[in-house]
Amino acid sequence: MNFTATMILLAVGFCLGILGCLELGKWLGTRSAVKRPDEAKSKAAATLEAAVFGLVGLLIAFTFSGATSRFDHRRHLIVEEANAIGTAWLRLDVLPQSAQPAVKELFRKYVDSRLATYAAMPDLDAAHAELGRTVALQNEIWKAAVAACQTEEGQRAGILVLPALNNMIDITTTRTMATLFHPPSIIFALMFGLVLGSMVMVGYDHALAKSRSWVHIIGFAALMAITVFIIMDLEYPRLGLIRVDDFDRVLRELRQSMG
């Protein structure tokens, strides 16, 4: 099953879980036959519920904000990598003429490999295999550039070329780690648990109500489920509906400019 289908099932299950917890809370309240508490107790219960809902709101807000921030950071890293490769490519012109064709051909293969790595998603095995090819090409490019810079003709070129190559290699590691970086699973578990637990409290509090607004109840459950779906989709921008693939265009355009 693909990622989007899994997240849709998770969102639907979460929505049904919210409705189920509301019914559970109502059933518990009715079963215990709790009378309306006195005014002091009512205020205490209201204060407790407000604190729980405030915590739920903060947790969802911070989780959503973090997912959006990481999504933007990943898009920014694509542009940074394109700039790093482009700078290194231009500086190859200061290498000895005899060394340039071989190094430039390695560069073309390298950019192809970078594009293929992320195009392989969500096939993780294929992406890891292509990433291994990327690392091998990095080593070949570095060795070829160092060898060219060690010649009498290319000694001065090393001052410009080698730092640019080092930056190009570093950004690859940064992008890989950014792709793998997500909040601990306990954060999502806590968010789901707090939402469902708060719904039990709401159902318990409304146990003696003569009627309920199903429009509001179902609307709230649906909005919460959609919010969770978007958060998870933002966390995995190579797998879901919200993607960073369009930003790969800068790398494709760079590759075209290399001939």
Backbone torsions as a table, in degrees:
resi	resn	phi	psi	omega
1	MET	NA	134.1	-177.8
2	ASN	-76.7	170.0	-173.0
3	PHE	-62.2	-45.4	-177.1
4	THR	-61.2	-44.0	178.8
5	ALA	-62.5	-39.8	178.6
6	THR	-63.0	-43.8	-179.3
7	MET	-67.8	-34.9	177.1
8	ILE	-65.2	-43.2	177.2
9	LEU	-62.9	-39.1	177.9
10	LEU	-63.0	-43.5	-179.6
11	ALA	-65.3	-42.5	178.3
12	VAL	-64.1	-43.0	178.3
13	GLY	-63.0	-38.8	178.4
14	PHE	-65.1	-41.1	178.0
15	CYS	-61.9	-45.8	178.1
16	LEU	-66.0	-34.5	177.9
17	GLY	-64.1	-39.1	177.6
18	ILE	-62.6	-46.3	178.8
19	LEU	-63.6	-39.3	178.9
20	GLY	-64.6	-40.1	180.0
21	CYS	-68.8	-33.8	174.2
22	LEU	-62.8	-43.8	179.1
23	GLU	-67.3	-37.4	177.6
24	LEU	-62.8	-43.5	178.5
25	GLY	-63.3	-40.1	178.0
26	LYS	-64.8	-40.7	179.8
27	TRP	-65.0	-40.9	178.9
28	LEU	-65.4	-40.9	179.2
29	GLY	-66.0	-42.0	179.3
30	THR	-67.4	-41.2	-177.9
31	ARG	-63.0	-39.5	-179.1
32	SER	-78.3	-9.4	177.4
33	ALA	51.4	48.7	-179.0
34	VAL	-77.3	127.1	174.7
35	LYS	-76.7	167.8	175.1
36	ARG	-61.6	124.6	179.8
37	PRO	-69.9	165.0	177.5
38	ASP	-70.0	174.5	-171.5
39	GLU	-62.2	-40.5	-178.2
40	ALA	-63.5	-46.1	179.3
41	LYS	-65.7	-36.5	-179.9
42	SER	-62.5	-41.8	178.0
43	LYS	-65.4	-39.3	179.6
44	ALA	-64.2	-42.6	179.3
45	ALA	-65.4	-40.6	179.5
46	ALA	-64.4	-39.4	178.7
47	THR	-64.6	-41.5	179.2
48	LEU	-63.8	-45.0	179.3
49	GLU	-63.1	-41.9	179.2
50	ALA	-61.2	-38.7	179.3
51	ALA	-65.9	-42.3	179.8
52	VAL	-65.3	-45.1	179.9
53	PHE	-66.4	-34.8	176.1
54	GLY	-63.6	-40.8	177.5
55	LEU	-64.7	-41.1	177.6
56	VAL	-61.2	-46.2	-179.8
57	GLY	-61.7	-43.3	179.2
58	LEU	-63.9	-42.9	-178.4
59	LEU	-63.9	-43.7	178.3
60	ILE	-65.1	-42.0	-178.8
61	ALA	-63.0	-45.5	-178.9
62	PHE	-68.4	-37.3	178.9
63	THR	-66.1	-43.2	178.4
64	PHE	-65.2	-43.7	179.4
65	SER	-62.2	-42.1	179.4
66	GLY	-64.8	-41.8	179.3
67	ALA	-63.4	-41.2	178.8
68	THR	-65.4	-41.9	179.9
69	SER	-62.8	-43.9	179.3
70	ARG	-66.9	-36.1	177.5
71	PHE	-61.8	-46.7	179.1
72	ASP	-65.2	-38.1	179.8
73	HIS	-63.1	-40.4	179.6
74	ARG	-66.0	-38.9	176.4
75	ARG	-65.1	-39.9	179.6
76	HIS	-64.3	-37.0	-179.5
77	LEU	-66.3	-31.2	176.8
78	ILE	-62.7	-44.6	178.6
79	VAL	-65.5	-40.8	178.8
80	GLU	-61.0	-42.3	180.0
81	GLU	-65.8	-41.7	178.4
82	ALA	-60.4	-41.5	178.4
83	ASN	-65.1	-40.9	-179.7
84	ALA	-64.8	-43.9	178.4
85	ILE	-66.1	-42.2	179.7
86	GLY	-61.8	-41.6	178.3
87	THR	-64.0	-45.7	179.3
88	ALA	-62.8	-38.6	179.8
89	TRP	-62.2	-44.3	179.9
90	LEU	-65.3	-36.0	-177.5
91	ARG	-75.3	-11.3	175.4
92	LEU	-64.2	-19.3	-178.5
93	ASP	-66.8	-17.0	179.9
94	VAL	-88.9	-6.1	176.1
95	LEU	-71.5	160.3	174.7
96	PRO	-54.7	141.1	-176.9
97	GLN	-55.2	-36.4	-177.8
98	SER	-67.3	-25.8	-176.9
99	ALA	-91.9	-18.6	-172.6
100	GLN	-63.3	-46.5	-176.2
101	PRO	-57.1	-43.4	-177.9
102	ALA	-66.9	-44.7	-179.1
103	VAL	-66.4	-40.2	179.9
104	LYS	-66.2	-34.5	176.7
105	GLU	-66.9	-38.7	175.4
106	LEU	-62.6	-37.7	178.3
107	PHE	-62.3	-42.7	179.4
108	ARG	-61.0	-44.2	178.3
109	LYS	-64.7	-35.3	-179.0
110	TYR	-64.8	-46.8	179.6
111	VAL	-64.9	-39.2	175.3
112	ASP	-58.5	-40.7	-179.6
113	SER	-67.7	-38.8	178.7
114	ARG	-63.8	-41.9	178.3
115	LEU	-66.8	-39.6	-178.5
116	ALA	-68.4	-30.8	-179.4
117	THR	-59.2	-48.7	-176.6
118	TYR	-84.8	-22.4	175.0
119	ALA	-69.4	-24.0	-179.2
120	ALA	-72.7	-19.1	179.8
121	MET	-61.6	142.9	8.6
122	PRO	-91.2	17.1	176.2
123	ASP	-77.0	94.4	-173.8
124	LEU	-64.7	-36.6	179.6
125	ASP	-63.0	-45.1	178.7
126	ALA	-65.3	-38.9	179.0
127	ALA	-64.8	-41.6	178.3
128	HIS	-65.6	-39.0	178.9
129	ALA	-63.6	-42.7	179.5
130	GLU	-68.7	-34.2	176.9
131	LEU	-64.1	-36.3	175.4
132	GLY	-62.8	-39.0	176.9
133	ARG	-66.0	-36.7	177.5
134	THR	-60.2	-46.9	-179.8
135	VAL	-62.0	-40.7	178.8
136	ALA	-62.7	-40.9	178.7
137	LEU	-67.6	-35.6	176.0
138	GLN	-59.2	-45.3	179.5
139	ASN	-62.6	-41.3	179.1
140	GLU	-64.7	-43.5	179.5
141	ILE	-62.8	-44.7	-178.9
142	TRP	-62.5	-46.8	-178.9
143	LYS	-63.6	-41.2	179.7
144	ALA	-65.6	-40.7	-179.7
145	ALA	-68.4	-42.7	178.3
146	VAL	-61.9	-43.4	178.8
147	ALA	-61.4	-39.9	179.3
148	ALA	-68.1	-35.5	-178.1
149	CYS	-77.2	-17.3	179.5
150	GLN	-82.8	-10.1	176.4
151	THR	-76.1	161.1	-179.0
152	GLU	-62.0	-36.0	-178.4
153	GLU	-73.2	-27.8	-173.5
154	GLY	-106.3	10.3	-176.7
155	GLN	-61.8	-42.4	179.9
156	ARG	-71.1	-27.5	-178.8
157	ALA	-64.3	-29.6	-178.0
158	GLY	-59.0	-29.8	-179.1
159	ILE	-63.0	-33.6	-179.6
160	LEU	-93.1	-42.3	-170.2
161	VAL	-76.9	-48.0	-172.0
162	LEU	-64.4	-44.1	175.9
163	PRO	-60.4	-37.2	179.0
164	ALA	-66.0	-40.2	177.4
165	LEU	-65.5	-40.3	179.2
166	ASN	-61.8	-41.6	178.1
167	ASN	-65.2	-39.0	178.7
168	MET	-63.0	-39.8	179.8
169	ILE	-71.2	-40.2	-178.7
170	ASP	-62.8	-40.2	-176.7
171	ILE	-66.2	-25.6	176.5
172	THR	-64.4	-45.2	177.9
173	THR	-64.1	-41.0	179.9
174	THR	-61.2	-44.0	179.3
175	ARG	-65.3	-40.4	-179.8
176	THR	-62.6	-45.1	-179.7
177	MET	-67.8	-36.4	178.2
178	ALA	-64.7	-34.2	178.2
179	THR	-66.6	-34.5	-176.6
180	LEU	-88.5	-10.6	-174.3
181	PHE	-82.4	120.8	176.4
182	HIS	-143.7	159.7	177.1
183	PRO	-62.3	154.0	176.2
184	PRO	-58.2	147.8	-178.6
185	SER	-58.7	-28.1	-178.2
186	ILE	-62.8	-27.8	179.1
187	ILE	-65.5	-45.9	178.7
188	PHE	-67.3	-39.1	178.6
189	ALA	-62.5	-41.3	178.5
190	LEU	-64.2	-41.2	179.4
191	MET	-62.2	-48.5	178.8
192	PHE	-61.5	-43.6	-177.6
193	GLY	-64.4	-41.9	-179.8
194	LEU	-66.2	-41.6	179.7
195	VAL	-63.3	-48.3	-178.4
196	LEU	-66.0	-40.3	178.5
197	GLY	-64.4	-40.2	178.7
198	SER	-65.9	-30.6	177.7
199	MET	-69.0	-33.8	174.4
200	VAL	-62.6	-41.7	178.9
201	MET	-63.2	-41.3	179.1
202	VAL	-64.2	-44.9	178.6
203	GLY	-61.9	-39.7	178.8
204	TYR	-64.7	-40.9	-178.0
205	ASP	-67.2	-29.8	-178.3
206	HIS	-99.9	18.3	-175.4
207	ALA	-60.7	-35.2	-175.9
208	LEU	-95.4	5.3	179.2
209	ALA	-67.8	140.7	-177.9
210	LYS	-73.5	-30.3	-179.3
211	SER	-146.8	160.2	178.7
212	ARG	-132.4	148.5	178.3
213	SER	-91.4	100.9	-178.8
214	TRP	-68.7	-24.9	176.6
215	VAL	-62.0	-46.1	179.5
216	HIS	-68.2	-41.2	-177.3
217	ILE	-65.0	-51.2	-178.8
218	ILE	-67.4	-37.5	178.0
219	GLY	-62.2	-42.4	178.7
220	PHE	-64.3	-45.8	-179.9
221	ALA	-61.1	-41.6	-179.7
222	ALA	-66.5	-42.5	179.8
223	LEU	-64.3	-39.8	177.4
224	MET	-63.7	-42.2	179.8
225	ALA	-64.8	-41.5	178.9
226	ILE	-64.8	-39.7	178.3
227	THR	-61.5	-45.1	178.6
228	VAL	-63.9	-40.7	178.5
229	PHE	-59.7	-44.5	-179.0
230	ILE	-66.7	-40.3	178.1
231	ILE	-59.1	-48.1	-178.8
232	MET	-66.8	-35.7	179.9
233	ASP	-67.0	-38.9	177.9
234	LEU	-66.0	-32.0	-177.8
235	GLU	-70.1	-24.8	-177.0
236	TYR	-127.2	72.5	-172.2
237	PRO	-73.9	0.1	174.4
238	ARG	-103.1	-0.8	-173.5
239	LEU	-119.4	-33.6	-171.1
240	GLY	-97.9	-151.9	-178.1
241	LEU	-84.7	-34.1	178.3
242	ILE	-90.3	110.9	-168.2
243	ARG	-127.1	160.3	175.9
244	VAL	-104.2	9.2	-174.9
245	ASP	-57.2	-34.2	-177.8
246	ASP	-60.6	-29.7	-178.5
247	PHE	-74.8	-13.2	173.8
248	ASP	-66.0	-11.6	179.9
249	ARG	-58.2	-34.5	-178.5
250	VAL	-65.9	-35.6	176.7
251	LEU	-71.8	-38.1	178.3
252	ARG	-64.7	-41.1	177.8
253	GLU	-65.4	-37.9	176.0
254	LEU	-62.7	-42.4	179.4
255	ARG	-63.1	-39.4	178.2
256	GLN	-64.1	-35.2	-179.4
257	SER	-70.5	-17.9	179.8
258	MET	-80.7	-10.2	178.6
259	GLY	85.2	NA	NA
